[in-house]
């Protein structure tokens, strides 16, 4: 039996996506995403924030670079990927990233009013419709 590697996150972008172009013109976008949860500890409300490194490839990266920006609320589906690299001193380091497979922009309709840029539908990105966000069950 094979395993399942599935991640679902809803959070706010920590900064605008950074887009790079690799050999052959392959685009890759990356940005930090903050997810927060609130719980009671010793009768006090405590908020805990986790930061996730998000990576998007090709057409999804292009859409993210065009429409996502720091502070925006986004729903992301993807998978965990751990990779290694060597730092400047030659020490092997590891990082775990969420490789996004699709995303949907969330938020109040007013967050997107005045933005006259058309939202394009691609094979790997969901069509943006701010009114859908009002129907979410949470």
Residue pairs with C-beta under 8 A, 6 or more apart in sequence:
5 79
5 80
6 77
6 79
7 76
7 77
7 78
7 79
7 80
7 98
8 75
8 76
8 77
9 33
9 35
9 52
9 75
9 76
9 78
9 98
10 35
10 73
10 74
10 75
10 76
10 106
11 33
11 34
11 35
11 36
11 52
11 73
11 74
11 76
12 33
12 34
12 71
12 72
12 73
12 74
13 31
13 32
13 33
13 34
13 68
13 69
13 70
13 71
13 72
13 74
14 31
14 32
14 33
14 34
14 51
14 70
15 31
15 32
15 70
16 31
16 68
16 69
16 70
17 29
17 30
17 31
17 56
17 61
17 64
17 65
17 68
17 69
18 29
18 30
18 31
19 27
19 28
19 29
19 61
19 62
19 64
19 65
20 27
20 28
20 29
20 30
21 27
21 28
22 28
26 57
26 58
27 57
27 58
27 61
27 62
27 65
28 55
28 56
28 57
28 61
29 55
29 56
29 60
29 61
29 62
29 64
29 65
30 53
30 54
30 55
30 56
30 97
31 54
31 64
31 68
32 51
32 52
32 53
32 54
33 51
33 52
33 54
33 74
33 76
33 98
34 49
34 50
34 51
34 52
35 49
35 50
35 52
36 47
36 48
36 49
36 50
37 47
37 48
38 45
38 46
38 47
38 48
39 45
39 46
39 48
40 46
52 98
53 95
53 96
53 97
53 98
54 76
54 78
54 97
54 98
54 100
55 81
55 97
55 98
55 99
55 100
56 64
56 99
56 100
56 103
57 99
58 124
59 122
59 123
59 124
59 125
60 100
60 101
60 102
60 103
60 122
60 124
60 125
62 122
63 120
63 122
63 124
63 125
64 100
64 103
64 125
66 117
67 105
67 117
67 119
67 128
68 74
68 103
68 105
72 105
72 107
72 111
73 105
73 106
73 107
73 111
74 103
74 104
74 105
74 106
75 103
75 104
75 105
75 106
76 98
76 100
76 102
76 103
77 100
77 101
77 102
77 103
78 98
78 99
78 100
78 101
78 102
79 98
79 99
79 101
80 96
80 97
80 98
80 99
81 96
81 97
81 98
81 99
82 94
82 95
82 96
82 97
83 94
83 95
83 97
84 92
84 93
84 94
84 95
85 92
85 93
85 95
86 92
86 93
87 93
101 124
102 124
102 125
102 126
103 125
103 126
104 126
104 128
104 132
105 112
105 128
105 130
105 133
106 133
106 136
107 130
107 133
108 130
108 133
108 134
109 130
109 131
109 133
109 134
111 130
112 128
112 130
119 127
119 128
121 127
